[in-house]
Amino acid sequence: MNAVREPAKRRALAVAIFGFSCGLLLSSPAAPPEKKDIVSVERTPRLAARLQPLGLDQLFEWEGRVYILVGPRDIWKLDRNRIPYLLESHKFPALNSRPSLLQGGINGDYHSYLELETDLQALERSYPQMARLFTIGITLENRRIYALKISDNVALDEEEAEVLFLGCHHAREWISVEVPFLLAKYLLENYASDAGVRRAVNESEVWIAPLVNPDGLEYSIRFYRYWRKNRRLNADGSYGVDLNRNYGYGWAYDNGGSSPEPASEVYRGSAAFSEPETRAVRDLFEQREFQALVTYHSYSQVILYPWGYTTTPTDKEGLHRSLAAAMSTLMAAVNGRVYGFGPSAASSYLTNGDMTDWAFGVSGIPAYTIELPPVDQLGGGFFNAERDIDPIFRENLPAALFLIDWSISNFGASPLGLREARADLLRGRGKVPGRHLR
Ligand SMILES: [Zn+2]
């Protein structure tokens, strides 16, 4: 589809779909949440090796133990593999809480889907020359996945560097919506007064999709705070595909970096790009010519780059590392918080089918996962205080501006055949690298 190259036509279509989807939204009943527990397992190399293939949702490590989010089937797996665990749910009173919708939800200053929609539309209305809102996909529950394009002459597709910022592949990572949204707001509100912002907006096209997984976010707000995946009803009756395991490069490479089991928190889906959310990002990516991207997650306060599916370095390790180091330095200067950085698989754990592996694999551009604060569970885990939203945004701002500036400089230095070269690379999209090659 040519959604992004034909804004007028696409916007008319989006309005039509929205009129239709509101009715569906009101009438579709939400599925009951699965009962979840948190258990801990002693952190030893022997147990870690036995845990890895089970595809469980490992939340964090604390005082020598790995904390894992489990359902009844996961407990059964632990029992069957004779892995000793302690039940820790009592330490997490919010685990299975179901706040009343009449109380206005539990998300406070954080955006819900409708609040974000309202705010994105308001930005477009306030800055019609610089901001244009696109619907890049429709979710299983008929919500829209939005991308805001920010540039001077926003109605035109100019020959300028393009940079992509994404948020909230994972539902419970609420802070990852706020940082890209606030970046959009900042660029627009400071265009008139800040020469640096003006140059960035004039000489680039910034695309910001703060909420890749709106169905999951709504479920996390209304029913179950720890929800991670989208809301796909799987063949076995379980819910959800891990969107950051559903991209088409190295998809299903092994069962350690993602799980073939639908009930797993890292379930990769029935096929690469089986989900409307990942297809929306893929289609946007293929219709644009991005020079760099950041996809925000939480938590652990670290800047990650490919590969996730293997510990073998990419051929752009040096570039990835030097840009990450520069971003980390800029970030630390704001609030003193130090973001570590490194290749994803070697720095944290194996993942396959993730967004940055795919984007880098098909295009070769710098592609970063920024895991926002806190650094660990003791600092709050997935629960960032409302008062931390602004400081976390402020420290990420110079890194985002740096990457935009780098993209502008890099675009100017690129050979004229850039478009053709990228088209060649993209023709190989979706190709799963063979194990014998790497
Ligand atoms: Zn995440």
Residues whose N, C-alpha, C, O or C-beta is under 5 A from the ligand:
A	BS01	ZN	H170 E173 H297 S298
